[in-house]
């Protein structure tokens, strides 16, 4: 059974600012001869590795709402500041999702398959609507 991760995107103002940051990470990795995946290094290694690698994604919380996701393509052991860590390798494509409110939390949390917000495609993305406005419309049942 697939399981996903959810993570706060600290410092991101929008999906676009997250995408800009991820593109910088990918460019730096490619300049070093590494794969063109976005990478996030976290102190803890997920205990549910196999379930995450079975089609899981990392869902990004921006300004109090889950707004997008990156499909996870690998989990690798690495070191950070001399300590064991986990490198989460992701497909660099950010996929917008139906906004879903989330309170602030530290680290990452599991998100069960079926509890994740649906992907947004085509006209339902709302074009240039601010994410908070789109989320409010969804909360009111007007979306």
N, C-alpha and C positions, 0 to 999 in steps of 0.2 A: 504494500500500500504506500502510495506516494505521500510524502510530508514536505512542507515548505518551511522557509525561514522568513521572519519579518525583522526588519532592522530600521532604526531611525537613520535618516540621512541628515546628519548634523551639518548645519551650514547651508543646506540647499534651500533655495527660495521657491523653486519650481522644478518640474521635470526637466526643463531645458538647462538649468544650472547643474543639475545632477548629471545630465548627458554631457555637458561641457567638461566637467571634472573627470568623468569616466573616459572620455576621449583622450584627455591628457595622460591618464594612467596607461591606456592602451598604446599611445604613441611612445611613451618612455619605455614600455616593455619591448616594443618592436625595435626601438633603437638599440636595445641591449641584445637583440637576437632572440627574444622570447616570443611566445605565442601571442596572437592578437586577441587575447581574452582580457576582460576587466578582472581585476583581482581585489579582494578585500581580505586583509589579514586580521584574524581575531584570536584572542588569547585562548579561548576554549575550543575544543574539538567536538563537533556534534556527535552524540552517542548514537544517533539514528542515521548514521552515514548511508547505509544501503537504501533506506527509504527516501532520503534526499536525492540520491543519485538515480532514483527511479522516476525521473521526470520532474523533480522539484525545482522551485524558483526561489529567489530572494525577493520579497515584497518590500518596497521602500516606503517608509512613513515620512512624509514631507509636510511640515506645518500642521500636524495633528491628523492627517489622513493618509491611508495607504493610497498611493497615486499611480504606481507603476511597478514593474517587475523585470528582473533579468533571469532567464533560465540558467540554472546551475549546471555546469558541465564537468566539474571535478572538485574534489577536496584533497588537498595535499598537506602533508606535515611540513612545517618550516620552522624557523626560529625568528623571534622578535625580541630585540634587546637581550639576547642570550638565553631566552626561555622558549620552550616548546610552544608552537602556535599552529593555527590552521589557516591555510590559504584557500579561500573560496574562489574558484575560477568560474567566471560567468560569461555567457554569450554577451557581447557588447551591445546587442540590440535591447533598448528599453521599450517595454510594451506597456502602454497606458492601460489602467484598469478602472473599473467603476469605483469611485472614491468610497472609502470605508473609514470612519473615524477610529482613531487609536490614541490612547493616552501615552504620554512619554514613559519610557522604560529604558533600562540600561542593557547593553549587550544585544542579544538577539533572542527571539522567541520562536517556538515551533508554531506552525499554522497547519492544521489538519487539512487534508485534501477534502474538498467540499465546503470548507469554511472560508476559502480564499475568494476575493472579489473577482467578478467576471472581467475578461479582457474587453476593452473598448476598441471598436473598429469603425471605419467609415464615418458616417454622419453623426453617430452617437457620441463621438469624442467631444463634440461641442466646440470645435474649432478653437477660437481664441478666447473662449470664456475663461476667466480666472478659476483655478481649481477650487478655491473656497466657495465661490458662487455656484459652481457646478455641484459641489458637495451639498450645499444648502438646498438646491433644487431637488436633489435626490432625497434628502431627509424629509422634505415636504411632500414627496410623492409626485412632484411635477416633472420628473425626468423620465 
